[in-house]
Amino acid sequence: MVSLQILGRADEAAPSLPLPYPLSLGRAGLSGFPSPAQDYEGRTLDLNERFVKKPSATFFLAVTGDSMGPLGIHEGDTLVVDRSVDARPGQIIVAMVDGEITVKRYERIDDKHYLSSGNPRYAPIPLVDTECQVWGVVRAVIHEFMV
């Protein structure tokens, strides 16, 4: 089971904050010790620009639970969810299923639709006689390593 906390919409986010973004992470075949600052010259990374394609259709969710761990979505992660993308088989989606918000992989097998977990302890949810409303497609997972 994965439960979620809606964190906000991308168009309500804080102002853009460009972060250093290296041109390359390593060099091969060079002798000597180049300045570490050389790799950061002139490039920045704006997380909104990188992960948010349509701000008015994007929201963030905080994840709890272990059903998607094997697929790289862990407790405490933040999901970047895009409502403007149509869900296709194989994508990870956020959906309301029988009144409960969940994160699952959308699958289509033999013309039948399912929502499945990455964790084998949880059975796939067949979308037959089930009320399901797709809230959006997960565009990115932000995983923070605790120090």
RAKA-V948339 format. One record per pair of residues at least 12 apart in sequence whose ideal C-beta (glycine too) atoms are under 10 Angstrom apart, sorted by the first residue. I is the first residue (numbers start at 0). J is the second residue. Records with the same first field share a line. If there is no record, write none. Layout:
BEGIN
I->J  J
END
This chain:
BEGIN
0->63  64  65  66  67  99  101  102  116  118  120  121
1->60  62  63  64  65  66  67  68  72  73  74  76  78  93  100  101  102  103  116  117  118  121
2->60  61  62  63  64  66  74  99  100  101  102
3->59  60  61  62  63  64  78  80  93  99  100  101  102  134
4->59  60  61  62  63  77  100
5->58  59  60  61  80  93  100  134
6->58  59  60  61  77  78
7->57  58  59  60
8->51  54  55  56  57  58  59  80  82
9->47  50  51  52  53  54  55  56  57  58  59  79  80  81
10->47  51  53  54  55  56  57  58
11->54  55  58  59
12->46  47  51  54  57  59
13->47
14->47
15->43  45  46  47  48
16->43  44  45  46  47
17->42  43  44  45  46  47  48
18->39  42  43  44  45  46  49
19->36  38  39  40  42  43  44
20->38  39  41  42  43  44  45  49
21->35  37  38  39  40  42  44
22->37  38  39  40  41  42
23->37  38
24->38
25->38
26->38
46->79  139  141
47->79
49->79  139
50->79  81  138  139  140  141
51->79  81  138  139
52->79  81  83  84  138
53->81  82  83  84  138
55->82  83
56->80  81  82  83  84  135
57->79  80  81  82  83  84  135  138  139
58->78  79  80  81  82  93  134  135
59->77  78  79  80  139  141
60->76  77  78  79  80  93  100  102  134  135  137
61->74  75  76  77  78  141
62->74  75  76  77  78  93  102  137  140  142
63->75  76
64->101  102  116  118  121
65->116  117  118  120  121
66->101  102  103  115  116  117  118  119  120  121
67->91  101  102  103  104  115  116  117  118  121  137  140
68->116  117  118
69->116  117  118  119
70->91  102  103  104  115  116  117  118  137  140
71->91  117  140  142
72->91  102  104  116  117  137  140  142
73->140  142  143
75->141  142  143  145
76->102  139  140  141  142  143
77->139  140  141  142  143
78->91  93  102  135  137  138  139  140  141
79->135  136  137  138  139  140  141
80->92  93  102  134  135  136  137  138  139
81->93  135  136  137  138  139
82->133  134  135  136
83->135  136  138
84->133  135  136  137  138
85->133  136
86->105  112  133  134  135  136
87->105  107  136
88->104  105  106  107  108  112  113
89->104  105  106  107
90->104  105  106  133  136  137  138
91->103  104  105  114  115  117  136  137  138  140
92->104  105  114  131  133  134  135  136  137
93->132  133  134  135  136  137
94->114  124  126  131  132  133  134  135
95->130  131  132  133  134
96->114  124  126  129  130  131  132  133
97->124  128  129  130  131
98->130  132
100->132  134
101->114  116  121  124  131  134
102->114  116  117  134  137  140
103->115  116  117  121  123  124  131  137
104->116  117  123  137
105->126  131  133  136
106->123  124  126
107->126
108->123  125
111->123  125  126  127
112->124  125  126  127  129  131
113->125  126  127
114->126  129  131  133
END
